[in-house]
Amino acid sequence: MSYSLKSVKSWYRFIRNKVGFLDVYDIAILITGMLSLGILIGTFFSKTIKKFASIFAFIGAIGSVFIFIKVFLKDTVL
């Protein structure tokens, strides 16, 4: 499967326009949300962490929703 240089550049430009305006706090929220979702998946294999699964799900959902709104609806976000 080969990609032309033009299509790669257009994808790079699209992604850069979508996430180029994120600041340090937004990246921290993104990392925290993704880490929480990863830990949530990991709770299926550990009985000791299962009692915290709802907390990880809540943190991951809030972080993901914030980043989704910030990236795709950036005109309505601060």
C-alpha positions as CSV (number, residue, x, y, z in Angstrom):
1,M,0.0,0.0,0.0
2,S,1.7,3.2,-1.1
3,Y,0.7,6.7,-0.2
4,S,1.4,9.7,-2.4
5,L,3.3,12.6,-0.9
6,K,0.4,14.9,-1.6
7,S,-2.0,12.8,0.5
8,V,0.4,12.5,3.4
9,K,0.9,16.3,3.3
10,S,-2.9,16.9,3.3
11,W,-3.3,14.6,6.3
12,Y,-0.5,16.3,8.1
13,R,-2.1,19.7,7.5
14,F,-5.5,18.4,8.6
15,I,-4.1,17.0,11.9
16,R,-1.9,20.0,12.5
17,N,-4.9,22.3,12.1
18,K,-7.0,20.2,14.5
19,V,-4.5,19.8,17.4
20,G,-2.0,22.5,16.8
21,F,-3.7,24.9,19.2
22,L,-3.7,22.6,22.2
23,D,-1.7,23.9,25.2
24,V,0.1,22.0,28.0
25,Y,-3.0,21.7,30.1
26,D,-5.0,20.2,27.2
27,I,-2.2,17.6,26.6
28,A,-2.2,16.8,30.3
29,I,-5.9,16.2,30.2
30,L,-5.5,14.0,27.1
31,I,-2.8,11.9,28.8
32,T,-4.8,11.6,32.0
33,G,-7.9,10.5,30.1
34,M,-6.1,8.0,28.0
35,L,-4.2,6.6,31.0
36,S,-7.5,6.3,32.9
37,L,-9.1,4.4,30.0
38,G,-6.0,2.1,29.8
39,I,-6.2,1.4,33.5
40,L,-9.9,0.7,33.1
41,I,-9.2,-1.9,30.5
42,G,-6.5,-3.3,32.9
43,T,-9.1,-3.6,35.7
44,F,-10.7,-6.5,33.9
45,F,-7.6,-8.6,34.7
46,S,-7.0,-7.5,38.3
47,K,-9.4,-8.0,41.2
48,T,-7.7,-5.6,43.5
49,I,-8.2,-2.6,41.3
50,K,-11.8,-3.5,40.2
51,K,-13.3,-1.4,43.0
52,F,-11.8,1.7,41.4
53,A,-13.0,1.0,37.9
54,S,-15.9,3.5,38.1
55,I,-13.5,6.3,39.1
56,F,-11.2,5.5,36.2
57,A,-14.2,5.3,33.8
58,F,-15.4,8.7,35.0
59,I,-12.0,10.4,34.7
60,G,-11.5,8.8,31.2
61,A,-14.9,9.9,30.0
62,I,-14.6,13.4,31.3
63,G,-11.2,13.8,29.7
64,S,-12.2,12.3,26.4
65,V,-15.3,14.5,26.2
66,F,-13.3,17.6,27.0
67,I,-10.7,16.9,24.3
68,F,-13.4,16.0,21.8
69,I,-15.2,19.3,22.4
70,K,-11.9,21.2,22.3
71,V,-10.7,19.7,19.0
72,F,-13.9,19.4,17.0
73,L,-16.0,22.3,18.4
74,K,-13.2,24.7,19.2
75,D,-15.2,27.8,18.3
76,T,-17.5,27.2,21.4
77,V,-14.7,26.4,23.9
78,L,-12.8,29.1,25.8
